[in-house]
Amino acid sequence: MAHEIEADFVYDYYNEDQQCKNCTSFEKRGDQNFCTEANSEVPENAHCDFFQSKY
């Protein structure tokens, strides 16, 4: 992550409302799911401490 403190990253997160696909940092880039905060590819159903809801 772009922060000095590392975030806990959970694959296959149980709460669908807080999965990467619903985060302000999540983008679709072609066939890739990308996190602008982590500057890397991420699964749609993951979650980290820097999650910010789009809604």
PDB file of N, CA, C and O in Angstrom, chain B, residues numbered from 101:
ATOM      1  N   MET B 101       0.830  -1.176   0.000  1.00  0.00           N
ATOM      2  CA  MET B 101       0.000   0.000   0.000  1.00  0.00           C
ATOM      3  C   MET B 101       0.882   1.249   0.000  1.00  0.00           C
ATOM      4  O   MET B 101       2.069   1.180   0.317  1.00  0.00           O
ATOM      5  N   ALA B 102       0.315   2.343  -0.344  1.00  0.00           N
ATOM      6  CA  ALA B 102       1.048   3.582  -0.439  1.00  0.00           C
ATOM      7  C   ALA B 102       1.279   4.237   0.925  1.00  0.00           C
ATOM      8  O   ALA B 102       1.852   5.324   0.998  1.00  0.00           O
ATOM      9  N   HIS B 103       0.848   3.598   1.982  1.00  0.00           N
ATOM     10  CA  HIS B 103       0.972   4.156   3.323  1.00  0.00           C
ATOM     11  C   HIS B 103       2.178   3.562   4.027  1.00  0.00           C
ATOM     12  O   HIS B 103       2.661   2.495   3.647  1.00  0.00           O
ATOM     13  N   GLU B 104       2.668   4.251   5.057  1.00  0.00           N
ATOM     14  CA  GLU B 104       3.809   3.750   5.810  1.00  0.00           C
ATOM     15  C   GLU B 104       3.449   2.513   6.626  1.00  0.00           C
ATOM     16  O   GLU B 104       4.296   1.649   6.850  1.00  0.00           O
ATOM     17  N   ILE B 105       2.207   2.425   7.068  1.00  0.00           N
ATOM     18  CA  ILE B 105       1.756   1.269   7.842  1.00  0.00           C
ATOM     19  C   ILE B 105       1.164   0.249   6.882  1.00  0.00           C
ATOM     20  O   ILE B 105       0.333   0.591   6.040  1.00  0.00           O
ATOM     21  N   GLU B 106       1.588  -1.001   7.006  1.00  0.00           N
ATOM     22  CA  GLU B 106       1.068  -2.059   6.147  1.00  0.00           C
ATOM     23  C   GLU B 106      -0.377  -2.387   6.523  1.00  0.00           C
ATOM     24  O   GLU B 106      -0.744  -2.355   7.697  1.00  0.00           O
ATOM     25  N   ALA B 107      -1.175  -2.695   5.535  1.00  0.00           N
ATOM     26  CA  ALA B 107      -2.571  -3.054   5.756  1.00  0.00           C
ATOM     27  C   ALA B 107      -2.738  -4.563   5.749  1.00  0.00           C
ATOM     28  O   ALA B 107      -2.028  -5.278   5.041  1.00  0.00           O
ATOM     29  N   ASP B 108      -3.682  -5.037   6.542  1.00  0.00           N
ATOM     30  CA  ASP B 108      -4.058  -6.445   6.480  1.00  0.00           C
ATOM     31  C   ASP B 108      -4.869  -6.640   5.212  1.00  0.00           C
ATOM     32  O   ASP B 108      -5.811  -5.890   4.956  1.00  0.00           O
ATOM     33  N   PHE B 109      -4.516  -7.633   4.422  1.00  0.00           N
ATOM     34  CA  PHE B 109      -5.189  -7.922   3.169  1.00  0.00           C
ATOM     35  C   PHE B 109      -5.813  -9.296   3.289  1.00  0.00           C
ATOM     36  O   PHE B 109      -5.124 -10.272   3.586  1.00  0.00           O
ATOM     37  N   VAL B 110      -7.134  -9.380   3.058  1.00  0.00           N
ATOM     38  CA  VAL B 110      -7.868 -10.630   3.205  1.00  0.00           C
ATOM     39  C   VAL B 110      -8.442 -11.028   1.850  1.00  0.00           C
ATOM     40  O   VAL B 110      -9.211 -10.276   1.251  1.00  0.00           O
ATOM     41  N   TYR B 111      -8.070 -12.203   1.373  1.00  0.00           N
ATOM     42  CA  TYR B 111      -8.651 -12.748   0.147  1.00  0.00           C
ATOM     43  C   TYR B 111     -10.004 -13.356   0.480  1.00  0.00           C
ATOM     44  O   TYR B 111     -10.198 -13.858   1.587  1.00  0.00           O
ATOM     45  N   ASP B 112     -10.935 -13.318  -0.454  1.00  0.00           N
ATOM     46  CA  ASP B 112     -12.253 -13.933  -0.275  1.00  0.00           C
ATOM     47  C   ASP B 112     -12.924 -13.426   1.006  1.00  0.00           C
ATOM     48  O   ASP B 112     -13.336 -14.216   1.855  1.00  0.00           O
ATOM     49  N   TYR B 113     -13.028 -12.099   1.135  1.00  0.00           N
ATOM     50  CA  TYR B 113     -13.582 -11.452   2.324  1.00  0.00           C
ATOM     51  C   TYR B 113     -15.069 -11.763   2.452  1.00  0.00           C
ATOM     52  O   TYR B 113     -15.797 -11.759   1.460  1.00  0.00           O
ATOM     53  N   TYR B 114     -15.516 -12.032   3.675  1.00  0.00           N
ATOM     54  CA  TYR B 114     -16.889 -12.496   3.940  1.00  0.00           C
ATOM     55  C   TYR B 114     -17.962 -11.425   3.711  1.00  0.00           C
ATOM     56  O   TYR B 114     -19.085 -11.760   3.335  1.00  0.00           O
ATOM     57  N   ASN B 115     -17.637 -10.141   3.930  1.00  0.00           N
ATOM     58  CA  ASN B 115     -18.631  -9.070   3.823  1.00  0.00           C
ATOM     59  C   ASN B 115     -18.598  -8.486   2.409  1.00  0.00           C
ATOM     60  O   ASN B 115     -17.703  -7.706   2.081  1.00  0.00           O
ATOM     61  N   GLU B 116     -19.555  -8.853   1.586  1.00  0.00           N
ATOM     62  CA  GLU B 116     -19.559  -8.440   0.183  1.00  0.00           C
ATOM     63  C   GLU B 116     -19.578  -6.917   0.020  1.00  0.00           C
ATOM     64  O   GLU B 116     -19.014  -6.394  -0.942  1.00  0.00           O
ATOM     65  N   ASP B 117     -20.217  -6.206   0.942  1.00  0.00           N
ATOM     66  CA  ASP B 117     -20.284  -4.745   0.861  1.00  0.00           C
ATOM     67  C   ASP B 117     -18.918  -4.081   1.023  1.00  0.00           C
ATOM     68  O   ASP B 117     -18.731  -2.938   0.604  1.00  0.00           O
ATOM     69  N   GLN B 118     -17.964  -4.789   1.628  1.00  0.00           N
ATOM     70  CA  GLN B 118     -16.643  -4.218   1.867  1.00  0.00           C
ATOM     71  C   GLN B 118     -15.554  -4.903   1.057  1.00  0.00           C
ATOM     72  O   GLN B 118     -14.380  -4.843   1.422  1.00  0.00           O
ATOM     73  N   GLN B 119     -15.923  -5.540  -0.019  1.00  0.00           N
ATOM     74  CA  GLN B 119     -14.940  -6.163  -0.902  1.00  0.00           C
ATOM     75  C   GLN B 119     -14.357  -5.123  -1.849  1.00  0.00           C
ATOM     76  O   GLN B 119     -14.968  -4.081  -2.087  1.00  0.00           O
ATOM     77  N   CYS B 120     -13.183  -5.405  -2.386  1.00  0.00           N
ATOM     78  CA  CYS B 120     -12.465  -4.481  -3.273  1.00  0.00           C
ATOM     79  C   CYS B 120     -13.344  -3.871  -4.360  1.00  0.00           C
ATOM     80  O   CYS B 120     -13.222  -2.684  -4.664  1.00  0.00           O
ATOM     81  N   LYS B 121     -14.212  -4.660  -4.936  1.00  0.00           N
ATOM     82  CA  LYS B 121     -15.041  -4.168  -6.042  1.00  0.00           C
ATOM     83  C   LYS B 121     -15.912  -2.980  -5.643  1.00  0.00           C
ATOM     84  O   LYS B 121     -16.412  -2.268  -6.513  1.00  0.00           O
ATOM     85  N   ASN B 122     -16.102  -2.755  -4.346  1.00  0.00           N
ATOM     86  CA  ASN B 122     -16.913  -1.644  -3.848  1.00  0.00           C
ATOM     87  C   ASN B 122     -16.070  -0.528  -3.235  1.00  0.00           C
ATOM     88  O   ASN B 122     -16.601   0.339  -2.541  1.00  0.00           O
ATOM     89  N   CYS B 123     -14.767  -0.544  -3.485  1.00  0.00           N
ATOM     90  CA  CYS B 123     -13.834   0.433  -2.916  1.00  0.00           C
ATOM     91  C   CYS B 123     -13.510   1.537  -3.924  1.00  0.00           C
ATOM     92  O   CYS B 123     -13.478   1.298  -5.131  1.00  0.00           O
ATOM     93  N   THR B 124     -13.272   2.736  -3.419  1.00  0.00           N
ATOM     94  CA  THR B 124     -12.935   3.872  -4.285  1.00  0.00           C
ATOM     95  C   THR B 124     -11.606   3.678  -5.010  1.00  0.00           C
ATOM     96  O   THR B 124     -11.367   4.331  -6.026  1.00  0.00           O
ATOM     97  N   SER B 125     -10.741   2.804  -4.519  1.00  0.00           N
ATOM     98  CA  SER B 125      -9.437   2.561  -5.143  1.00  0.00           C
ATOM     99  C   SER B 125      -9.471   1.461  -6.202  1.00  0.00           C
ATOM    100  O   SER B 125      -8.464   1.209  -6.865  1.00  0.00           O
ATOM    101  N   PHE B 126     -10.608   0.814  -6.364  1.00  0.00           N
ATOM    102  CA  PHE B 126     -10.733  -0.310  -7.303  1.00  0.00           C
ATOM    103  C   PHE B 126     -11.055   0.185  -8.709  1.00  0.00           C
ATOM    104  O   PHE B 126     -11.930   1.030  -8.896  1.00  0.00           O
ATOM    105  N   GLU B 127     -10.337  -0.352  -9.693  1.00  0.00           N
ATOM    106  CA  GLU B 127     -10.581  -0.041 -11.106  1.00  0.00           C
ATOM    107  C   GLU B 127     -10.523  -1.310 -11.939  1.00  0.00           C
ATOM    108  O   GLU B 127      -9.770  -2.235 -11.633  1.00  0.00           O
ATOM    109  N   LYS B 128     -11.323  -1.345 -12.992  1.00  0.00           N
ATOM    110  CA  LYS B 128     -11.200  -2.402 -13.999  1.00  0.00           C
ATOM    111  C   LYS B 128     -10.277  -1.858 -15.072  1.00  0.00           C
ATOM    112  O   LYS B 128     -10.517  -0.770 -15.596  1.00  0.00           O
ATOM    113  N   ARG B 129      -9.230  -2.590 -15.407  1.00  0.00           N
ATOM    114  CA  ARG B 129      -8.309  -2.214 -16.478  1.00  0.00           C
ATOM    115  C   ARG B 129      -8.266  -3.372 -17.463  1.00  0.00           C
ATOM    116  O   ARG B 129      -7.470  -4.302 -17.334  1.00  0.00           O
ATOM    117  N   GLY B 130      -9.140  -3.283 -18.440  1.00  0.00           N
ATOM    118  CA  GLY B 130      -9.282  -4.407 -19.363  1.00  0.00           C
ATOM    119  C   GLY B 130      -9.847  -5.591 -18.612  1.00  0.00           C
ATOM    120  O   GLY B 130     -10.937  -5.509 -18.045  1.00  0.00           O
ATOM    121  N   ASP B 131      -9.115  -6.694 -18.603  1.00  0.00           N
ATOM    122  CA  ASP B 131      -9.532  -7.894 -17.885  1.00  0.00           C
ATOM    123  C   ASP B 131      -8.984  -7.944 -16.466  1.00  0.00           C
ATOM    124  O   ASP B 131      -9.254  -8.898 -15.735  1.00  0.00           O
ATOM    125  N   GLN B 132      -8.216  -6.929 -16.063  1.00  0.00           N
ATOM    126  CA  GLN B 132      -7.599  -6.919 -14.741  1.00  0.00           C
ATOM    127  C   GLN B 132      -8.405  -6.098 -13.735  1.00  0.00           C
ATOM    128  O   GLN B 132      -9.026  -5.093 -14.081  1.00  0.00           O
ATOM    129  N   ASN B 133      -8.379  -6.552 -12.484  1.00  0.00           N
ATOM    130  CA  ASN B 133      -8.928  -5.799 -11.361  1.00  0.00           C
ATOM    131  C   ASN B 133      -7.739  -5.138 -10.688  1.00  0.00           C
ATOM    132  O   ASN B 133      -6.818  -5.826 -10.249  1.00  0.00           O
ATOM    133  N   PHE B 134      -7.744  -3.825 -10.600  1.00  0.00           N
ATOM    134  CA  PHE B 134      -6.575  -3.084 -10.151  1.00  0.00           C
ATOM    135  C   PHE B 134      -6.908  -2.197  -8.953  1.00  0.00           C
ATOM    136  O   PHE B 134      -7.982  -1.599  -8.890  1.00  0.00           O
ATOM    137  N   CYS B 135      -5.975  -2.120  -8.004  1.00  0.00           N
ATOM    138  CA  CYS B 135      -6.114  -1.235  -6.848  1.00  0.00           C
ATOM    139  C   CYS B 135      -5.137  -0.075  -7.009  1.00  0.00           C
ATOM    140  O   CYS B 135      -3.926  -0.284  -7.080  1.00  0.00           O
ATOM    141  N   THR B 136      -5.665   1.150  -7.068  1.00  0.00           N
ATOM    142  CA  THR B 136      -4.806   2.321  -7.221  1.00  0.00           C
ATOM    143  C   THR B 136      -4.037   2.613  -5.928  1.00  0.00           C
ATOM    144  O   THR B 136      -2.967   3.220  -5.977  1.00  0.00           O
ATOM    145  N   GLU B 137      -4.556   2.198  -4.795  1.00  0.00           N
ATOM    146  CA  GLU B 137      -3.874   2.398  -3.507  1.00  0.00           C
ATOM    147  C   GLU B 137      -2.655   1.487  -3.400  1.00  0.00           C
ATOM    148  O   GLU B 137      -1.575   1.926  -3.006  1.00  0.00           O
ATOM    149  N   ALA B 138      -2.835   0.227  -3.749  1.00  0.00           N
ATOM    150  CA  ALA B 138      -1.748  -0.750  -3.677  1.00  0.00           C
ATOM    151  C   ALA B 138      -0.877  -0.722  -4.928  1.00  0.00           C
ATOM    152  O   ALA B 138       0.235  -1.252  -4.935  1.00  0.00           O
ATOM    153  N   ASN B 139      -1.392  -0.100  -5.985  1.00  0.00           N
ATOM    154  CA  ASN B 139      -0.712  -0.058  -7.276  1.00  0.00           C
ATOM    155  C   ASN B 139      -0.406  -1.470  -7.779  1.00  0.00           C
ATOM    156  O   ASN B 139       0.698  -1.767  -8.236  1.00  0.00           O
ATOM    157  N   SER B 140      -1.424  -2.329  -7.677  1.00  0.00           N
ATOM    158  CA  SER B 140      -1.267  -3.711  -8.115  1.00  0.00           C
ATOM    159  C   SER B 140      -2.620  -4.339  -8.442  1.00  0.00           C
ATOM    160  O   SER B 140      -3.680  -3.786  -8.148  1.00  0.00           O
ATOM    161  N   GLU B 141      -2.541  -5.496  -9.053  1.00  0.00           N
ATOM    162  CA  GLU B 141      -3.743  -6.253  -9.369  1.00  0.00           C
ATOM    163  C   GLU B 141      -4.286  -6.882  -8.083  1.00  0.00           C
ATOM    164  O   GLU B 141      -3.517  -7.352  -7.244  1.00  0.00           O
ATOM    165  N   VAL B 142      -5.618  -6.889  -7.932  1.00  0.00           N
ATOM    166  CA  VAL B 142      -6.262  -7.455  -6.745  1.00  0.00           C
ATOM    167  C   VAL B 142      -7.498  -8.247  -7.170  1.00  0.00           C
ATOM    168  O   VAL B 142      -8.075  -7.970  -8.221  1.00  0.00           O
ATOM    169  N   PRO B 143      -7.910  -9.231  -6.363  1.00  0.00           N
ATOM    170  CA  PRO B 143      -9.173  -9.911  -6.645  1.00  0.00           C
ATOM    171  C   PRO B 143     -10.352  -9.023  -6.254  1.00  0.00           C
ATOM    172  O   PRO B 143     -10.242  -8.211  -5.336  1.00  0.00           O
ATOM    173  N   GLU B 144     -11.467  -9.175  -6.942  1.00  0.00           N
ATOM    174  CA  GLU B 144     -12.669  -8.385  -6.653  1.00  0.00           C
ATOM    175  C   GLU B 144     -13.189  -8.610  -5.237  1.00  0.00           C
ATOM    176  O   GLU B 144     -13.756  -7.703  -4.628  1.00  0.00           O
ATOM    177  N   ASN B 145     -12.996  -9.813  -4.718  1.00  0.00           N
ATOM    178  CA  ASN B 145     -13.626 -10.174  -3.446  1.00  0.00           C
ATOM    179  C   ASN B 145     -12.685 -10.080  -2.244  1.00  0.00           C
ATOM    180  O   ASN B 145     -12.952 -10.687  -1.207  1.00  0.00           O
ATOM    181  N   ALA B 146     -11.603  -9.338  -2.367  1.00  0.00           N
ATOM    182  CA  ALA B 146     -10.669  -9.155  -1.250  1.00  0.00           C
ATOM    183  C   ALA B 146     -11.044  -7.909  -0.449  1.00  0.00           C
ATOM    184  O   ALA B 146     -12.016  -7.225  -0.770  1.00  0.00           O
ATOM    185  N   HIS B 147     -10.265  -7.622   0.597  1.00  0.00           N
ATOM    186  CA  HIS B 147     -10.507  -6.456   1.460  1.00  0.00           C
ATOM    187  C   HIS B 147      -9.205  -6.101   2.166  1.00  0.00           C
ATOM    188  O   HIS B 147      -8.424  -6.986   2.514  1.00  0.00           O
ATOM    189  N   CYS B 148      -8.966  -4.779   2.382  1.00  0.00           N
ATOM    190  CA  CYS B 148      -7.828  -4.357   3.186  1.00  0.00           C
ATOM    191  C   CYS B 148      -8.244  -3.230   4.125  1.00  0.00           C
ATOM    192  O   CYS B 148      -9.368  -2.733   4.050  1.00  0.00           O
ATOM    193  N   ASP B 149      -7.342  -2.836   5.000  1.00  0.00           N
ATOM    194  CA  ASP B 149      -7.634  -1.805   6.014  1.00  0.00           C
ATOM    195  C   ASP B 149      -7.882  -0.429   5.419  1.00  0.00           C
ATOM    196  O   ASP B 149      -8.466   0.424   6.088  1.00  0.00           O
ATOM    197  N   PHE B 150      -7.464  -0.185   4.198  1.00  0.00           N
ATOM    198  CA  PHE B 150      -7.636   1.126   3.577  1.00  0.00           C
ATOM    199  C   PHE B 150      -8.907   1.217   2.738  1.00  0.00           C
ATOM    200  O   PHE B 150      -9.075   2.154   1.957  1.00  0.00           O
ATOM    201  N   PHE B 151      -9.799   0.247   2.899  1.00  0.00           N
ATOM    202  CA  PHE B 151     -11.068   0.235   2.163  1.00  0.00           C
ATOM    203  C   PHE B 151     -11.869   1.503   2.430  1.00  0.00           C
ATOM    204  O   PHE B 151     -12.041   1.920   3.576  1.00  0.00           O
ATOM    205  N   GLN B 152     -12.362   2.114   1.334  1.00  0.00           N
ATOM    206  CA  GLN B 152     -13.286   3.254   1.414  1.00  0.00           C
ATOM    207  C   GLN B 152     -14.421   2.966   0.457  1.00  0.00           C
ATOM    208  O   GLN B 152     -14.198   2.784  -0.740  1.00  0.00           O
ATOM    209  N   SER B 153     -15.621   2.924   0.968  1.00  0.00           N
ATOM    210  CA  SER B 153     -16.787   2.557   0.175  1.00  0.00           C
ATOM    211  C   SER B 153     -17.101   3.588  -0.906  1.00  0.00           C
ATOM    212  O   SER B 153     -17.022   4.794  -0.673  1.00  0.00           O
ATOM    213  N   LYS B 154     -17.460   3.091  -2.097  1.00  0.00           N
ATOM    214  CA  LYS B 154     -17.912   3.944  -3.193  1.00  0.00           C
ATOM    215  C   LYS B 154     -19.297   4.508  -2.905  1.00  0.00           C
ATOM    216  O   LYS B 154     -19.701   5.516  -3.486  1.00  0.00           O
ATOM    217  N   TYR B 155     -20.020   3.850  -2.004  1.00  0.00           N
ATOM    218  CA  TYR B 155     -21.428   4.178  -1.783  1.00  0.00           C
ATOM    219  C   TYR B 155     -21.692   4.858  -0.485  1.00  0.00           C
ATOM    220  O   TYR B 155     -22.839   5.186  -0.182  1.00  0.00           O
TER     221      TYR B 155
END
